[in-house]
């Protein structure tokens, strides 16, 4: 039962982080664009990341396809690792804190998903492993 709560809390926090970030991308587009370009990435990435962040949250929460949900988790993992590295690369380690928190929420959510969901992911911990 505790794993069920852990899953939903970590998933909610991860979702809020991603939706809050997407909202910032929409509301402060120019500032985000300048920041992304400052990291050495192309400016058009802002629109792509905005859409992908919202779609990733939808894929994880709605889970109409386990494979798509697992793919969203993988995409979030790569995004959060690259975000952490980008902030550290420009000598802004405090800017990496949200991504590091996101990584913690992501790992917890992914690892406990089979305890809270009816259709298990073949890649996460199984209910019988506990």
C-alpha positions in Angstrom: 0.0 0.0 0.0 2.9 2.4 0.8 4.3 1.9 -2.7 0.9 3.1 -4.2 1.2 6.4 -2.3 4.9 6.7 -3.1 4.0 6.2 -6.8 1.2 8.8 -6.9 3.1 11.4 -4.9 6.3 11.1 -6.9 4.3 11.1 -10.2 2.3 14.1 -9.1 5.4 16.0 -8.2 7.1 15.1 -11.5 4.0 16.1 -13.4 3.8 19.4 -11.6 7.5 20.1 -12.3 7.0 19.4 -16.0 3.7 21.3 -16.3 5.2 24.3 -14.4 8.2 24.3 -16.7 5.9 24.1 -19.8 3.9 27.0 -18.4 7.1 29.0 -17.9 8.1 28.3 -21.5 4.7 29.6 -22.7 4.5 32.7 -20.4 8.2 33.7 -20.6 9.0 32.5 -24.1 11.6 35.1 -24.9 13.5 34.7 -21.6 13.5 30.9 -22.0 14.6 31.2 -25.6 17.6 33.4 -24.6 18.5 30.9 -21.8 18.3 27.9 -24.2 20.4 29.7 -26.8 22.9 30.6 -24.0 23.3 26.9 -23.4 24.2 26.5 -27.0 20.9 24.9 -28.2 18.8 26.2 -31.1 16.0 28.6 -30.2 13.3 26.4 -31.9 13.8 23.9 -29.2 11.6 25.9 -26.9 8.4 25.1 -28.8 9.4 21.5 -29.2 10.2 21.1 -25.5 6.9 22.8 -24.5 4.8 20.3 -26.5 6.9 17.3 -25.5 6.7 18.2 -21.8 2.9 18.4 -21.9 2.6 15.2 -23.9 5.0 13.3 -21.6 2.9 14.1 -18.6 -0.2 13.1 -20.4 1.4 9.8 -21.5 2.5 9.0 -17.9 -0.7 10.0 -16.2 -3.3 8.7 -18.7 -1.2 5.6 -19.5 -3.4 4.5 -22.4 -0.3 2.6 -23.6 2.3 1.1 -21.3 4.9 1.3 -24.1 4.2 5.0 -24.7 4.3 5.7 -21.0 7.7 3.9 -20.7 8.9 5.9 -23.7 7.8 9.1 -22.0 9.7 8.1 -18.9 12.8 7.5 -21.0 12.4 10.9 -22.7 12.1 12.6 -19.4 15.2 10.8 -18.1 17.3 12.1 -21.1 15.8 15.6 -20.8 16.5 15.8 -17.1 20.1 14.5 -17.4 20.8 16.8 -20.3 19.3 19.8 -18.4 21.4 19.0 -15.4 24.5 18.8 -17.5 23.7 22.0 -19.4 23.3 24.0 -16.2 26.5 22.6 -14.8 28.3 23.2 -18.1 27.5 27.0 -17.9 28.6 27.0 -14.2 25.1 27.4 -12.8 24.8 24.4 -10.5 21.9 25.9 -8.6 20.0 26.0 -11.9 20.4 22.2 -12.0 18.4 21.6 -8.8 15.0 21.4 -10.4 16.3 18.8 -12.9 18.0 16.9 -10.0 14.7 16.9 -8.1 12.9 15.8 -11.3 15.4 12.9 -11.6 14.6 11.8 -8.1 10.8 12.0 -8.7 11.2 10.2 -12.1 13.2 7.3 -10.7 10.8 6.9 -7.8 7.7 7.1 -10.0 9.1 4.6 -12.6 10.3 2.1 -10.0 6.9 2.0 -8.2 4.5 2.2 -11.1 3.8 -1.5 -11.1 2.5 -1.3 -7.5 -0.1 1.3 -8.5 -1.1 0.5 -12.0 -3.2 -2.4 -13.3 -1.2 -3.2 -16.4 2.5 -3.6 -15.4 5.5 -2.2 -17.2 8.0 -5.0 -18.2 10.8 -2.7 -17.2 9.8 -1.6 -13.7 9.9 -3.5 -10.4 7.2 -6.1 -10.3 4.7 -6.5 -7.5 6.0 -10.0 -6.7 9.6 -8.7 -6.2 8.6 -7.0 -3.0 
